Amino acid sequence: MKHMNEFQFHTGINMRFYPSYKQKKVSARNMGTSLFVYNRMVALNNERYELRKYAWCSPVYRDRLDYLDAVLSSLEEFQNIIPFLNDKDIDAQCIANARQNYHKAWDNFKKNPASGIPVFHKKKHHASYQTNPHYYKNGGCNVYFTDRHHIMIPKLGRCRIKGSPKIMEKLFSMINDIRFGTITVSRDACGRYFISIQLASDTPFHDTLPSTGSMRGYDMNLENYYTDSDGNVIDNPKHKRNIQDKLSKFQRKMSRRAERAKRECRSLRDSHNYQKFRRKVAYLQDKASARREDFQHVLSRHEVESQDYMFVEDLKTKNLMKNHKLAYAIGDAAWSSFHHKLKYKASMYGRTFLKVPASLTSQTCSDCGYVLPKDQRLKLSDREWVCPDCGTYHHRDHNAAKVVLFRGMTALGM
């Protein structure tokens, strides 16, 4: 069987998981093991870093350093020093994936130092662990669907699931041509469980859409969600803002119950009133996030179906959110998430998506290319302006969208 990276097409599927009591127990043990292994790798590496400073003058330090090098480089040595990792309920692939994630964190740091070195992960109410399927020489696999509502997972056994009917129908129609990749079992802050599976195949998962001959530029803003180069305006739904009053009320109640539990020297995990409102807060936050995701999926799918070329500004949202007056609204809009959906859906359906430089798109005339000088630059409150050079009247967002379209066409030589 070929490896995942040898296949031409890749995708993933996320399904709701309804575990039994025993499956919840096994999942919790593996999630805890994944967290423990990662944090132990961080601790051992920190110790090795400190010992290297003084190993030259102490034989004891050198011996300890050699031992740490052996433990960090060998999975067998690592499991030997921690006996409970050999428990029958713990998935060996869970341990291997936790170690691999630790090494990937170092690789990411070497590629991008701003990401930071691996640090300890805190135990939270949401957790996950990863495992992998095993393919046998006879062609069988220990991960497979028994029907559209059940799947076999190592250590968990037969799991009851629920996925999108449309996606599941497509998956079962090409099940013989698909290879399973990394499997992630996760639990969110509300206590719900999910199973995500990476899929690979030499057969495309989606058909290429017919050409429409249309192209658009998009100007993302806070006055509305975006304005495109055709003049269409999509209102900003402000999902997080709409629930903020109710969310703040629950957060205040949760805080008061936390203070009372501390006064009475009770653990927050054993405080039922605190946990009740913690789950309510988590549910509200998840509700806003789910609505945002659905809004962006529907919108991005519509744009990909109707346009051959899509151009957006290359926004640095991390820098934009340094403005404390706009950070909440920018985070609620989640522009980067929308751009990501446009990008991967354009790739799936044979469309073209491109980011263009975002500098001065609102200050440039889309008719003549005149750029406003510094002393005449528009403020955020200026929604309309007239070009001093050619006298063309512009609506700020529509003009910026047309400038984005022009830059995108120029970048593609059109």
C-alpha positions, 0 to 999 in steps of 0.5 A: 500500500502506498504512503499518504504523500504518494497519493495525488489527492488529499482531504479529510472528514470530521464526524460526531462520535457517540462513545459508550462509557468504556470508550469515554474511559479509554479515550480519556486515558489516551488523551491524558497519555498524549499530553503526558508524553509531550510534556515529558519530552519538553521536561527531558529536553529542558534538563538536557539543555541545562546539563550541556552547560556543565557536562564538560566538567562533571562525569556524572552530568555526562552520563546523565546527558548520554542517558537523556539522549538515548531516551529522547531518540528511542521510543522503546527507551522512553516507554521503558522508563514509564511503565504505565505506557504499556497498559493495554488501553493505551494506543502505541500510536498515540505515544508515537504521534505525541513524540512526533508532534514534539519534534514537529514543533522544533521543526516549525521553530527552526523554519519560523522562530516567531512560533517559539520553542515547544513548551508545556501544554496545560490540561484543559477541558478540550483534549485530543489524541492521534492514532494511525491505521495499520495496513496488513500485507493481505490488504486488510486494515484495522480501521474500516467502516462497518456501515454508514454509522459505525467505524472500527478504531484501534483500542476503541473498537466499534464506534457510533458516528454521524457525518454529513450524509452527502459526504458519507455517500461520496466516501462510500462510493469510492471507499475501495480507492481510499487510504486512511491517514492520521485519525484524531479523536477529540473532545470539546469543552462541551463534552462532545466527541469527534473523530477526524480522519485524513483521506488520500486517493488517486481519484479526485474527491470532487469534480471540477466545476465548469468555467463561468468566465467571471472574476472578482476582487474582494475588499474585506472590511468591518462596515460590512463583511466584504464588498466585491468588485461587482458592487455586491455587499455582504453584511457582517453577521457579527456572530460573537457580538450578538451573543456577547451580552448573554455570554458576559452574564454567564461568565460573571456567574461562573466567576462568582461560583469559582470565587465561592469554591475557592473560599470553601477550599473546593476544587473547581472540578468538584464544584457542580455549579461552576461546571454547569456555567462553564459548560454554558459558556463553552456552549455559547462560544461554540455556537457562535463559532459554528454559526461563523463556520457555516456562514463562511462555508456557504459564502465561500462555496457560492463564490467558488461556484460562480467565479473562475478567479478570486482575488483578495488582499493579503491582510496581516490580521495579527498586526491589525489586531494590535489595535485594541479598538478593532481587535474584537471586531476583526477577530469576530470577522475571521477574515483569515479563516474565510480566505483559507476556505476560498483557497482550498475550495478553489483548489478542489474545484479547479478555480484560481485564488490569489492574494495581492498586496494590500497596501493603499488599495483604499487610497488608489483610484481604480480608474486612473491609478492615482494614489492619494498623498499622505496629507490627503489620506482617507480615514476609516470614517471616510466612506466616499471620495472623489479622485483629485486627478480624474474627478471620478466619484468612488465608494471606498469599499467598491473602489478598493475591491476593483483595485484588488481585482486589477492587481490580481489580473496584473499578477496573472498577466491578464 
